[in-house]
């Protein structure tokens, strides 16, 4: 019996996925009720009158190469948001199973749980230790048999700090037969640590979320990747929409993940890291700023004496800053995305 059987909703284990139309470009398509020819001004490579390939093989191969994993461990979704939702739907029965989250963190974990009517077990990050993962508290909460998913964001949004790798792996080991540990690495390219995908062989109940939205500059394309044990991938494939990657997105992403793009990526990341350091130094000199937290992401979290005034001054300069004061332990904090040198200079001028 698979190790997954005890974790997954019984209905999902027995679910027969939707049988989408066969995809084979070598054949003329008279089986999917599509328009039989291109419409005027359709300049796409494959033609928008046809459904795209479900889980496009060429994109799977490109992402597997990018993330240095086997293709059987890759599932592509419409951003990480869709994959978070699918994981909760697959593992959590309404009003019975639970998702463990560590606030303050990315809000979609709780939203997905609420939509599914799953319980939420909240284990706050340790504010006194720079919002570090409270490993002991998480392990204390884990014996709860209802917990089926743990979401850990590293680097964490909105605090910007990395979770200790040894803590994440200790938790994964503890819940090996009970829950899936999902590490959201949306910002890992900006950090000083490599991805945890290299530990999947040792920890089959570990899953990693990656995205093209941040370091690759493709937020508008909506391409997220779930990297996990092949059995987990096969399970989630049963739930995902049959044509999740639109043809224009597929063609654009394949073009923009070209060798030229990837060769320039380290330099572009270093530019953001330099701007992050410059912006943090400037903020720390301002009397209105109480604290700027260390960050391993492409944003900074800063505490203000009067955050409302800081927001208003940024707005007058036509700059949008994220108000995170509603999150746990962030009653005076704002999150600032690191922009270009010129954009950051405008913000610094607005707050001086």
C-alpha positions as CSV (number, residue, x, y, z in Angstrom):
1,X,0.0,0.0,0.0
2,X,1.3,3.5,-0.9
3,X,2.5,5.8,1.9
4,X,0.0,8.3,0.5
5,X,-3.1,6.3,1.1
6,X,-3.3,7.3,4.7
7,X,-2.9,11.0,3.9
8,X,-5.2,11.6,0.9
9,X,-8.9,12.0,0.9
10,X,-10.4,8.6,0.1
11,X,-12.6,10.2,-2.7
12,X,-9.5,11.4,-4.4
13,X,-7.7,8.1,-4.3
14,X,-10.6,6.5,-6.2
15,X,-11.3,9.5,-8.4
16,X,-11.1,8.8,-12.1
17,X,-9.7,12.0,-13.8
18,X,-11.5,13.7,-16.6
19,X,-10.6,12.0,-19.9
20,X,-9.4,15.0,-22.0
21,X,-9.2,14.8,-25.8
22,X,-6.1,12.9,-27.0
23,X,-3.2,15.3,-27.8
24,X,-1.1,14.4,-30.8
25,X,0.0,17.1,-33.3
26,X,0.7,14.5,-36.0
27,X,-3.0,13.9,-36.4
28,X,-5.8,16.1,-37.8
29,X,-8.1,17.0,-34.8
30,X,-11.7,15.9,-35.4
31,X,-12.4,14.7,-31.9
32,X,-12.5,17.8,-29.5
33,X,-15.3,19.9,-31.0
34,X,-12.9,22.7,-31.8
35,X,-13.1,25.3,-34.6
36,X,-11.5,23.6,-37.6
37,X,-9.1,26.3,-38.7
38,X,-7.3,29.4,-37.4
39,X,-9.2,32.5,-37.0
40,X,-8.1,35.8,-38.6
41,X,-4.9,37.4,-37.1
42,X,-4.1,34.3,-35.0
43,X,-0.3,34.4,-35.0
44,X,0.3,31.7,-32.4
45,X,2.6,28.8,-33.2
46,X,0.0,26.0,-32.7
47,X,-3.2,27.8,-33.4
48,X,-5.6,29.2,-30.8
49,X,-8.5,27.3,-32.3
50,X,-7.1,24.1,-30.7
51,X,-6.9,23.2,-27.0
52,X,-3.4,23.3,-25.7
53,X,-1.5,20.2,-24.6
54,X,-2.5,19.1,-21.1
55,X,0.7,19.4,-18.9
56,X,2.8,20.4,-22.0
57,X,5.7,17.9,-22.3
58,X,8.2,20.5,-23.6
59,X,7.4,22.9,-20.7
60,X,7.6,20.0,-18.2
61,X,11.0,19.1,-19.6
62,X,12.2,22.7,-19.5
63,X,11.1,23.2,-15.9
64,X,12.6,19.9,-14.8
65,X,15.9,21.0,-16.3
66,X,15.6,24.4,-14.7
67,X,15.0,23.0,-11.2
68,X,17.3,19.9,-11.6
69,X,14.6,17.3,-11.0
70,X,13.2,14.3,-12.9
71,X,10.2,15.2,-15.1
72,X,8.0,12.7,-13.1
73,X,8.3,15.1,-10.2
74,X,7.0,18.2,-12.0
75,X,3.4,19.5,-12.2
76,X,2.7,22.9,-13.8
77,X,-0.2,25.1,-12.6
78,X,-1.5,28.6,-13.1
79,X,0.7,30.1,-10.5
80,X,1.5,28.6,-7.1
81,X,-1.9,29.7,-5.9
82,X,-3.7,27.0,-8.0
83,X,-1.3,24.4,-6.7
84,X,-1.9,25.4,-3.1
85,X,-5.6,25.1,-3.7
86,X,-5.2,21.7,-5.3
87,X,-3.1,20.3,-2.5
88,X,-5.6,21.4,0.1
89,X,-8.5,19.8,-1.9
90,X,-6.6,16.6,-2.3
91,X,-5.5,16.1,1.3
92,X,-8.2,17.8,3.4
93,X,-11.7,16.6,4.0
94,X,-14.1,19.4,4.9
95,X,-14.6,19.9,8.7
96,X,-12.3,16.9,9.5
97,X,-8.7,17.5,8.3
98,X,-6.4,20.5,9.0
99,X,-3.7,22.7,7.5
100,X,-0.9,23.9,9.7
101,X,0.4,27.4,9.0
102,X,3.0,29.6,10.6
103,X,1.9,33.3,10.6
104,X,2.7,35.9,9.6
105,X,3.0,34.2,6.2
106,X,1.5,34.1,2.7
107,X,-2.3,34.4,3.1
108,X,-3.3,32.0,0.4
109,X,-2.6,29.0,2.6
110,X,-5.4,29.9,5.0
111,X,-7.7,31.1,2.2
112,X,-7.4,27.7,0.4
113,X,-8.1,25.9,3.7
114,X,-11.1,28.1,4.4
115,X,-12.5,27.4,0.9
116,X,-12.2,23.7,1.5
117,X,-13.7,24.1,5.0
118,X,-10.5,22.6,6.4
119,X,-9.4,23.3,10.0
120,X,-6.4,25.7,10.5
121,X,-3.8,25.0,13.0
122,X,-1.7,28.1,13.6
123,X,1.8,28.0,15.0
124,X,3.2,31.6,15.0
125,X,6.7,32.3,13.9
126,X,9.0,33.4,16.8
127,X,9.1,37.2,16.6
128,X,11.8,37.5,19.2
129,X,14.1,35.4,17.0
130,X,13.5,37.3,13.8
131,X,10.4,35.4,12.9
132,X,12.2,32.1,13.0
133,X,10.3,28.8,12.7
134,X,9.2,27.6,16.1
135,X,10.2,24.0,15.6
136,X,9.3,22.8,19.0
137,X,5.8,24.3,18.8
138,X,5.3,22.8,15.3
139,X,6.4,19.4,16.5
140,X,4.1,19.7,19.5
141,X,1.1,20.5,17.2
142,X,1.9,17.7,14.7
143,X,0.6,14.7,16.7
144,X,-2.8,16.1,15.9
145,X,-4.0,13.4,13.4
146,X,-6.1,16.0,11.6
147,X,-3.1,17.8,10.3
148,X,-2.5,16.6,6.7
149,X,-0.6,19.6,5.2
150,X,2.1,21.9,6.6
151,X,2.9,25.1,4.6
152,X,6.3,26.6,5.3
153,X,7.3,29.6,3.2
154,X,11.1,30.1,2.9
155,X,12.1,32.8,2.4
156,X,9.0,33.8,4.2
157,X,6.5,36.3,2.8
158,X,6.2,39.0,4.3
159,X,9.1,38.8,6.7
160,X,11.8,37.9,4.2
161,X,13.7,35.4,6.3
162,X,14.8,31.8,5.5
163,X,13.5,28.9,7.6
164,X,16.3,26.8,9.1
165,X,16.8,23.8,6.8
166,X,17.4,21.4,9.7
167,X,14.1,22.5,11.3
168,X,12.1,21.9,8.1
169,X,13.7,18.4,7.6
170,X,13.1,17.5,11.3
171,X,9.5,18.4,10.9
172,X,9.2,16.4,7.7
173,X,10.8,13.4,9.4
174,X,8.4,13.7,12.4
175,X,5.3,13.7,10.2
176,X,6.5,11.3,7.6
177,X,3.5,9.0,7.8
178,X,0.9,11.7,8.7
179,X,1.3,14.8,6.6
180,X,2.9,16.4,3.5
181,X,5.3,19.3,4.3
182,X,5.0,21.9,1.5
183,X,7.9,24.4,1.3
184,X,7.0,27.5,-0.7
185,X,10.2,28.7,-2.4
186,X,8.8,31.5,-4.4
187,X,11.7,33.8,-3.5
188,X,14.5,31.3,-3.1
189,X,16.5,32.6,-6.1
190,X,17.1,35.8,-4.1
191,X,18.4,34.0,-1.1
192,X,21.7,32.5,0.0
193,X,20.5,28.9,0.1
194,X,19.8,26.3,-2.6
195,X,16.4,24.7,-3.0
196,X,15.3,21.8,-0.9
197,X,14.4,19.8,-4.0
198,X,17.7,18.0,-3.5
199,X,16.2,16.3,-0.4
200,X,13.1,14.8,-2.0
201,X,14.7,11.3,-2.2
202,X,15.3,11.3,1.6
203,X,11.9,12.8,2.5
204,X,9.1,11.6,0.2
205,X,6.6,13.6,2.2
206,X,8.4,16.8,1.3
207,X,7.0,19.0,-1.6
208,X,8.4,22.2,-3.0
209,X,6.6,25.1,-4.7
210,X,8.5,27.2,-7.3
211,X,7.4,30.0,-9.5
212,X,8.4,32.0,-12.6
213,X,6.7,35.0,-11.2
214,X,9.5,36.5,-9.1
215,X,13.1,36.1,-10.2
216,X,12.2,35.2,-13.8
217,X,10.0,38.3,-14.2
218,X,7.0,36.3,-15.6
219,X,4.2,37.1,-13.0
220,X,1.8,37.8,-15.8
221,X,2.3,34.4,-17.4
222,X,1.0,32.6,-14.2
223,X,3.3,29.6,-14.2
224,X,3.9,27.8,-10.9
225,X,5.5,24.4,-10.4
226,X,4.9,21.7,-7.8
227,X,7.9,19.5,-7.3
228,X,7.3,16.4,-5.3
229,X,7.4,12.6,-5.1
230,X,6.0,11.2,-8.4
231,X,3.1,9.6,-6.5
232,X,2.1,13.1,-5.2
233,X,2.4,14.5,-8.7
234,X,0.2,11.7,-10.2
235,X,-2.4,12.3,-7.5
236,X,-2.6,16.1,-8.1
237,X,-2.7,15.6,-11.9
238,X,-6.1,14.0,-11.3
239,X,-7.5,17.2,-9.9
240,X,-5.9,19.9,-12.1
241,X,-7.9,21.4,-15.0
242,X,-7.2,19.5,-18.2
243,X,-5.9,22.5,-20.1
244,X,-4.2,24.5,-17.4
245,X,-1.5,26.2,-19.5
246,X,-3.0,28.4,-22.3
247,X,-1.2,28.2,-25.6
248,X,0.0,31.9,-25.7
249,X,1.5,31.4,-22.2
250,X,3.2,28.2,-23.2
251,X,4.8,29.8,-26.3
252,X,5.8,32.9,-24.5
253,X,7.3,31.1,-21.5
254,X,9.3,28.7,-23.7
255,X,10.7,31.7,-25.6
256,X,11.5,33.6,-22.4
257,X,13.2,30.6,-20.7
258,X,15.8,30.7,-23.5
259,X,19.5,30.2,-22.8
260,X,20.0,34.0,-23.2
261,X,17.4,34.7,-20.5
262,X,18.8,32.1,-18.1
263,X,22.4,33.2,-18.7
264,X,21.4,36.8,-17.7
265,X,19.5,35.6,-14.6
266,X,22.3,35.6,-12.1
267,X,23.3,39.1,-13.0
268,X,19.7,40.4,-12.7
269,X,19.3,38.7,-9.4
270,X,22.6,40.4,-8.1
271,X,21.2,43.7,-9.2
272,X,18.1,43.2,-7.1
273,X,20.2,42.1,-4.2
274,X,22.4,45.2,-4.5
275,X,19.3,47.4,-4.6
276,X,17.8,45.5,-1.6
277,X,20.9,46.4,0.4
278,X,21.0,50.0,-0.7
279,X,17.3,50.5,0.0
280,X,17.6,48.8,3.5
281,X,20.6,51.1,4.4
282,X,18.6,54.2,3.3
283,X,15.6,53.1,5.3
284,X,17.6,52.5,8.4
285,X,18.8,56.1,8.4
286,X,15.2,57.5,8.5
287,X,13.9,58.8,11.8
288,X,10.4,57.5,10.9
289,X,11.6,53.9,10.5
290,X,12.0,51.8,13.7
291,X,13.4,48.7,12.1
292,X,14.2,47.0,8.8
293,X,14.2,43.3,9.0
294,X,17.0,41.3,7.2
295,X,15.7,39.9,3.9
296,X,16.6,37.0,1.6
297,X,13.8,37.9,-0.8
298,X,13.1,40.7,-3.3
299,X,11.3,42.8,-0.7
300,X,11.9,44.4,2.7
301,X,9.7,44.4,5.8
302,X,10.1,47.7,7.7
303,X,8.5,48.9,11.0
304,X,7.4,52.5,11.2
305,X,6.6,55.0,14.0
306,X,3.6,56.1,11.9
307,X,3.0,53.5,9.1
308,X,-0.2,55.3,8.0
309,X,1.7,58.5,7.3
310,X,4.4,56.5,5.4
311,X,1.7,54.9,3.2
312,X,0.1,58.3,2.5
313,X,3.4,59.8,1.5
314,X,4.2,56.9,-0.8
315,X,0.8,57.2,-2.4
316,X,1.3,60.9,-3.0
317,X,4.5,59.9,-4.9
318,X,2.3,57.4,-6.9
319,X,4.0,54.4,-5.3
320,X,2.1,51.4,-4.0
321,X,3.5,49.8,-0.8
322,X,1.9,46.6,0.8
323,X,0.1,47.3,4.1
324,X,0.6,44.2,6.2
325,X,-0.5,45.6,9.5
326,X,-3.4,43.2,9.7
327,X,-1.1,40.2,10.0
328,X,0.1,38.7,13.3
329,X,2.9,40.7,15.0
330,X,3.1,43.2,12.2
331,X,0.9,46.0,13.6
332,X,3.4,48.7,12.5
333,X,4.9,47.1,9.4
334,X,4.9,47.7,5.7
335,X,6.3,45.5,2.9
336,X,8.3,47.1,0.2
337,X,9.2,45.4,-3.1
338,X,12.7,46.2,-4.3
339,X,12.3,48.2,-7.5
340,X,14.7,49.6,-10.0
341,X,17.3,52.1,-8.8
342,X,15.1,55.0,-10.0
343,X,12.0,53.6,-8.4
344,X,13.8,53.1,-5.1
345,X,15.2,56.6,-5.3
346,X,11.6,57.9,-5.6
347,X,10.5,56.0,-2.5
348,X,13.5,57.2,-0.5
349,X,12.8,60.8,-1.5
350,X,9.1,60.4,-0.6
351,X,10.0,59.2,2.9
352,X,12.7,61.7,3.7
